[in-house]
């Protein structure tokens, strides 16, 4: 069984996907981290993010893996390193390249083969797993998404204003929604949930209830 959770940055999809996977006893696939890994490698190797051919070539050379709560690139632990504003910005750029997306979609489908999984990202329900058992699309007000990201970065000791984050969110949304390949949008059969004014537990309750109801309907 594959459950997909898509949505823009800051909508809560990563937290929701992790929590839902725990509640259901499913595996969790953080596809956003995979694009961040490519972006981190681009910065580490000093590759020009605008050089599409070089970025695509690099994406095919690196090995991305997950171990418990850790993210690894070529066996180097990068869990915290891929969450910086610099990596976030580059990730949004490299995610536009068809060659990068093709490579990571292949890896994502391989990871989901033969297992029950909750997969989060921006194109999971539309492109990667169009036949997924259950699909969700999370949204939230841009201001609320910026506030959440600001709190997260502050807790990590990073100094950036809410206004700066909000501007980044608008720019990233525009790139994600307008890119030619796999633009950010809800699948036609996805359940849309606004997380702006609800707690994560309330979101998880609704997600879990929906999935379990669909599982129950299969056995009837």
N, C-alpha and C positions, 0 to 999 in steps of 0.2 A: 504494500500500500504506500502510495506517495501522496503527501499533503504538501501543498505549496503555499507560501506566504510571501506575497510581493508588496511593494510600496516604496515611496520615496524615502530619502534619508531622514532619520529622526522620527519616523512614524511609529517606531517601536517594534518593527518586524523581527529584528534579531533577538531581542529579549523574549518576545512572544513565541518565536520558533523554538528557542531553547527550552522555555518553560513547557510548551506543549509537547515537545519530544519527551521530556522527563515524565510528564503526566501519562502519556500513552505508552511509554516504554519503547519508543522509536529511536532511531539514530537521528542526529541533527547534522545538516549540511549547510555550512556558512559560505554561500557562494560569493558574497560580498568580500569576504576575506581573501578569496582566491584572486579577485581583481586587484585587491590591495597588495597582494604578494607580487604580482607582476609590476605594479607601480613602484613598490619598494626596490625590486631588482633593477628597474630602470634608473632610479636615483642612485643606487649603489654602484652600478656599472657606468654611471654618467652618460647614459644614452639619452639623446634628445627625445623628449616625449612626442614631439611633432614629427619625428622620423618614423612613419608607420611601418615601413619594411623592417627596420632595426628592432622596433618594439615587438612586432609579431615574431620575428626570429628568436628574440630573447624569451618570449613566452613559451616557445616550444623547447627551449633548452633547460629551463629550470624545472625542478621537481617540487611540487607542493604536496604537503601531507599534514594530517591532523593526528595528534596524539593526546588523548584525554582533553584537557582544555587548552592545549598548546597548538600553535600554528608553526609549521616549519617550512623553510625554503632551502633546498639542498641540505637538509638535516640541520640547518641553523635555526634556532628558536627565535621567532620574530613577532610573537604575539602582541607585545606592546609597541614594537617598532612600526607596525603597519597601521597604527591608529593616530598618527600625527596629522595635523592639518595639511602638511606638505604632501604626504602620501595620499590623503583624501582627494586633494586637488588633481594629482596626476592620475589617480585611479579613474576619475570621471572622464579624463581625456582618453586614456588607453582603452577604456571600455567601449569606445565608439568604433574601434577598429574591427572589421569583420573577421580578420585572421585570428585576433586574440579571442574573440567571442567563440569562434569555431573550435579552437583548441580547448577552451575552458568548458564549453558545453559538452564536449566529448568526455572530459574528465568527470563532469557532474553526472552524466548518465552512467558512466562506469561505476561511480561511487554508489549510485542508487540501485544498481543491478542486484536483484535477489534479496532485497532487504526492505523493511518498513522504515520510512524516512520522512522527516519534516525538512523541507528545503526552502530556504529563504533567499530572496534576491529582488530583481526587477523584471525578470522575464521568465520566471520559473513556470508559471501557469500558462503563458502564451507561447513560448518557444521551446524551452528545455523539456518540460513535461506536459504537453498539451492534453494528454489523456489522464492526468492525475486524478486520483480518487476524490480528492477534496481540495478546493482552491479558495484562498482568501486574499483580499487586497486591503491593506491597512492604510489609512490616511490620517492626517492631523494638520491643524493650522500651522502655517509656516512659523509664526511667532512662538508657538508652543514647541515646535521642533527645535528652533534655535535655542530656547531656554533649556531644553533637555541637554542638548549638545554642550551648551556653556557649562552646565553643572558637571557634566562628565569630564570636560577638559580641565575645569578648575580643580576637581578632585585629583587630577593627575599633575597638578602644578603648572599647567599651561596657561599663559596670559593672553587672552583674546576676548574682545568685547562681544556682547550679544549682537550688536549691529553688524559687526564684521561677519559673524557666523550667519546671520540672516541673509546678508548679501551673497555669501557663498552658497547658501541653500537655494536662493532664487536662480543663481547661475547654473548650479548643478541640475536643478529641476528642468531648466530650459534645455540643457544639453541632453539629459536623459530622455526627455519627451520628444525632442525633435531629431534625434539621430536616425539615420536611415535604416540601421540594422537593429532589430529587437528594441524598439522604443518602449519607454516606460508607459504601461497602460494596464488596466485591469482586464483579465480574461472575461469573455462574455458570460461564462458560467461561474465566475468568482463571486463570493459574498464579500461586499465592501463593509468595512468597520471603521468608524471614526474614533480614534483613540484620544482625541484632544482633551476631553473632560472626564475620562474614566481611569480607574486604577488598572495596573497590569493584571491584578488578580481577576478583575471584572472582565478584562479582555480574554484572559485565559479560560475563564469559566465558559464564556460564549463559544470560544474556539473548540474547547473539549466537548461541550455539549453537542455542537454541530457534528463533529467527527464521530462521536459515539452513536449518535442517532443514525448516521448513515451506515455505520458498521452494523448496527442492529437491524436496519432495513434489509441488509444483504442476507441475513440469516433467516428472514421470515419467508 
